[in-house]
Amino acid sequence: NLMRYKKRFFMTIFGIGGCMALMLVGFGLKDSCYEIAELQFAEIQFYDGSIYLEEDITKEQQEELKEALEDEGQVARFMDADMQNITLVNGKKERAAYACVFGTVEDILQYVDFHDRKTKERYELSDDGVIVSEKTAKLLEAEKGDTIEIKDEENGNKKVKITQICENYMGHYMYLTPGYYEKVFGAQPEYNNILFAVSDSYSKAELEEAGEKLLARQEVLSVNYM
C-alpha cells in the first residue's frame, strides 16, 4: 500500500518522524531540567533556604532570631543577606533581577560559588564592583568592565560596574558587597533575609520541620526552600 500510494508513504514517514521527534524533545527537556537543577544547587548555590524577616523587625528581635538559629540543631550555618527586586538598565535594554548583598563577605563561598561557565575560573566579590549572572548580562548586552544602571525613578539611576560575569541557570542575580552597596546607595544595607543551610545528614522532611519551627516565630515573614 505504501509503495502504491505515494501520499500515504510520505504521510507515514513524516507522521512517524514527527512523533519520534516529539518523544525525543520531551525526554530531552526532562533530562535538561534535572541537569540544570543539579548544576544550580550543587555547584553554584549551596544554601538550603532563606528566611524573610518582617518589615518592622527590631535589631533586638533579629538577635533573638539568630540565637534561636544557633540553638537549632538542624541549622548548620546561616548569614545575613539583603535581597531586593531591582531593574537593571543598559542603554535601551532592561531586565528585572535580584540584588543580593551578603552580610559576611569572607563566608560567601559557603553559600554561592562565583565562576566562569566555560573555564571554571573562580571569582571573588569585591568592593570594586558587582558580579552579574551570565544570562542577565547577555540580555542586557553587557560585558565585564561595563557600567550599567540600577533603575531608580525617585532619586535617579545608580551606576554600577560589572567586575565579573558568573555561571547561573535559575533566576537573574546581581551580587554586591556591603562596602560597594554603601558606595552606590550612600547608606548601609538593611538586611531583610537570612540564608541558611542544614547539615548534609538531614533529610528533606527534617529541613521542612526546621522551616516550620522558624516560620512559627513572630520575627519571620516567610521561609523559602531552594
Phi, psi and omega per residue, in radians:
N1 nan -0.753 -3.116
L2 -1.128 -0.665 -3.111
M3 -1.306 -0.472 -3.098
R4 -1.414 -0.555 -3.077
Y5 -2.091 1.849 -3.058
K6 -1.106 -0.610 3.138
K7 -1.074 -0.772 3.120
R8 -1.125 -0.654 -3.141
F9 -1.057 -0.897 -3.112
F10 -1.208 -0.631 3.085
M11 -1.089 -0.704 3.121
T12 -1.146 -0.819 -3.125
I13 -1.067 -0.868 -3.103
F14 -1.218 -0.586 3.112
G15 -1.124 -0.861 3.132
I16 -1.136 -0.731 3.130
G17 -1.081 -0.735 3.131
G18 -1.139 -0.738 3.113
C19 -1.111 -0.732 3.124
M20 -1.123 -0.697 3.112
A21 -1.077 -0.721 3.120
L22 -1.120 -0.693 3.107
M23 -1.106 -0.778 3.137
L24 -1.114 -0.711 3.111
V25 -1.100 -0.764 -3.137
G26 -1.060 -0.890 3.127
F27 -1.151 -0.616 3.111
G28 -1.123 -0.742 3.100
L29 -1.102 -0.720 3.125
K30 -1.055 -0.850 3.135
D31 -1.090 -0.706 -3.122
S32 -1.112 -0.743 -3.128
C33 -1.104 -0.787 3.128
Y34 -1.124 -0.693 -3.127
E35 -1.151 -0.717 -3.139
I36 -1.118 -0.752 3.120
A37 -1.082 -0.701 3.121
E38 -1.116 -0.766 3.129
L39 -1.121 -0.776 -3.059
Q40 -1.135 -0.768 -2.993
F41 -1.805 0.045 3.050
A42 -2.004 -0.448 -3.069
E43 -2.070 -0.270 -3.056
I44 -2.049 -1.008 3.139
Q45 -1.908 2.179 -3.016
F46 -1.885 -0.019 -3.123
Y47 -1.610 2.750 -3.024
D48 -1.672 -0.362 -3.112
G49 -2.961 3.045 3.118
S50 -2.390 2.468 -3.122
I51 -1.896 2.011 3.080
Y52 -1.567 2.275 -3.050
L53 -1.576 2.726 3.040
E54 -1.118 2.582 -3.057
E55 -1.133 -0.636 -3.050
D56 -1.675 0.398 -3.095
I57 -1.217 2.469 3.120
T58 -1.626 2.908 3.113
K59 -1.108 -0.623 3.115
E60 -1.105 -0.735 3.107
Q61 -1.154 -0.651 3.080
Q62 -1.073 -0.731 3.137
E63 -1.152 -0.669 3.104
E64 -1.101 -0.699 3.111
L65 -1.130 -0.715 3.128
K66 -1.140 -0.667 3.082
E67 -1.100 -0.691 3.103
A68 -1.130 -0.664 3.110
L69 -1.159 -0.663 3.100
E70 -1.145 -0.590 3.140
D71 -1.435 -0.285 -3.119
E72 -1.325 1.966 -3.064
G73 -1.123 -0.452 -3.102
Q74 -1.384 -0.322 -3.133
V75 -1.603 2.066 -3.102
A76 -1.467 -0.681 -3.133
R77 -2.748 2.751 3.111
F78 -2.692 2.801 -3.107
M79 -2.711 2.507 3.071
D80 -1.157 2.570 3.053
A81 -2.650 2.681 3.051
D82 -2.050 1.973 -3.120
M83 -1.953 2.116 -3.127
Q84 -2.272 2.465 2.974
N85 -1.386 2.168 -3.122
I86 -2.324 2.973 3.013
T87 -2.109 2.121 3.119
L88 -1.622 2.465 -3.073
V89 -2.220 2.339 3.002
N90 -2.433 1.722 -3.044
G91 1.167 -2.119 3.114
K92 -1.612 -0.087 -3.118
K93 -1.531 2.387 3.082
E94 -2.319 2.587 3.117
R95 -2.667 2.234 3.057
A96 -1.260 2.449 -3.101
A97 -2.699 2.992 3.009
Y98 -1.733 2.254 2.963
A99 -1.646 2.123 -3.063
C100 -2.069 2.083 3.094
V101 -1.945 2.168 -3.131
F102 -1.591 2.428 -3.102
G103 -1.261 -0.619 -3.095
T104 -2.163 1.792 -3.019
V105 -1.081 -0.697 -3.076
E106 -1.180 -0.269 -3.138
D107 -1.796 0.110 -3.040
I108 -1.007 -0.724 -3.056
L109 -1.148 -0.204 3.041
Q110 -1.401 -0.175 -3.075
Y111 -2.108 -0.699 -3.136
V112 -2.426 2.398 3.079
D113 -1.901 2.101 3.128
F114 -1.681 2.093 3.131
H115 -2.719 2.856 3.097
D116 -1.390 2.403 -3.087
R117 -1.113 -0.659 -3.052
K118 -1.546 -0.893 -3.053
T119 -1.517 -0.314 -3.079
K120 1.165 0.260 3.085
E121 -1.124 2.300 -3.103
R122 -1.506 2.541 3.132
Y123 -2.060 2.704 3.058
E124 -2.017 2.403 3.094
L125 -1.363 2.255 -3.069
S126 -2.285 3.050 3.121
D127 -1.417 0.107 -3.108
D128 -1.577 -0.237 -3.109
G129 3.035 -2.820 -3.065
V130 -2.041 2.775 2.968
I131 -1.889 2.247 -3.079
V132 -2.016 2.485 3.106
S133 -1.180 2.617 -2.959
E134 -1.021 -0.848 -3.105
K135 -1.124 -0.627 3.112
T136 -1.066 -0.838 3.132
A137 -1.094 -0.684 -3.136
K138 -1.121 -0.766 -3.138
L139 -1.178 -0.511 3.110
L140 -1.497 -0.126 -3.071
E141 0.993 0.776 -3.139
A142 -2.010 2.676 -3.129
E143 -2.273 2.976 3.081
K144 -0.997 2.321 -3.125
G145 1.664 -0.270 3.129
D146 -1.299 2.738 3.033
T147 -1.901 2.154 3.086
I148 -2.034 3.114 -3.072
E149 -2.196 2.589 2.974
I150 -1.698 2.116 -3.052
K151 -1.156 2.247 3.098
D152 -2.569 1.706 -3.059
E153 -1.247 -0.436 -3.094
E154 -1.424 -0.810 -3.025
N155 -1.945 0.051 -3.106
G156 1.646 2.528 -3.102
N157 -1.073 2.542 3.121
K158 -1.819 2.280 -3.112
K159 -1.567 2.417 3.081
V160 -2.356 2.574 -3.134
K161 -1.773 2.320 3.102
I162 -1.460 2.002 3.105
T163 -1.597 -0.544 3.121
Q164 -2.636 2.779 3.061
I165 -2.135 2.177 -2.991
C166 -1.963 2.774 3.086
E167 -1.188 2.384 3.112
N168 -2.900 2.527 -3.066
Y169 -2.132 -0.500 -3.048
M170 -2.126 1.938 -3.130
G171 1.608 2.926 3.102
H172 -2.034 2.243 -3.038
Y173 -2.319 2.571 2.920
M174 -2.265 2.187 -3.046
Y175 -1.894 2.381 -3.141
L176 -2.333 2.666 2.950
T177 -1.489 2.792 3.064
P178 -1.026 -0.627 3.139
G179 -1.122 -0.768 -3.128
Y180 -1.264 -0.594 3.072
Y181 -1.025 -0.749 -3.127
E182 -1.155 -0.629 3.086
K183 -1.103 -0.716 -3.060
V184 -1.329 -0.808 -3.004
F185 -1.763 -0.184 3.126
G186 1.260 0.349 3.132
A187 -2.699 2.754 3.106
Q188 -1.321 2.572 3.131
P189 -1.166 2.520 3.056
E190 -1.780 1.875 -3.021
Y191 -1.250 2.120 -3.096
N192 -1.995 0.193 -2.964
N193 -2.632 2.595 3.002
I194 -2.232 2.100 3.066
L195 -1.489 2.415 -3.132
F196 -2.450 2.730 3.099
A197 -2.374 2.516 3.076
V198 -1.765 2.909 3.131
S199 -1.133 2.602 -3.128
D200 -1.079 -0.377 -3.088
S201 -1.383 -0.192 -3.098
Y202 -1.509 2.552 -3.112
S203 -1.532 3.038 3.108
K204 -1.086 -0.674 3.136
A205 -1.099 -0.682 3.133
E206 -1.245 -0.570 3.054
L207 -1.101 -0.784 3.131
E208 -1.151 -0.603 3.110
E209 -1.129 -0.736 3.099
A210 -1.098 -0.705 3.118
G211 -1.111 -0.665 3.135
E212 -1.151 -0.661 3.096
K213 -1.113 -0.733 -3.133
L214 -1.197 -0.689 -3.106
L215 -1.136 -0.454 -3.137
A216 -1.276 -0.253 -3.129
R217 -1.379 2.551 -3.061
Q218 -1.243 -0.344 3.139
E219 -1.347 -0.278 -2.980
V220 -1.742 2.245 3.081
L221 -1.509 -0.834 3.142
S222 -2.748 2.828 3.088
V223 -2.226 2.195 3.102
N224 -1.959 2.379 3.084
Y225 -1.720 2.375 3.124
M226 -1.304 nan nan
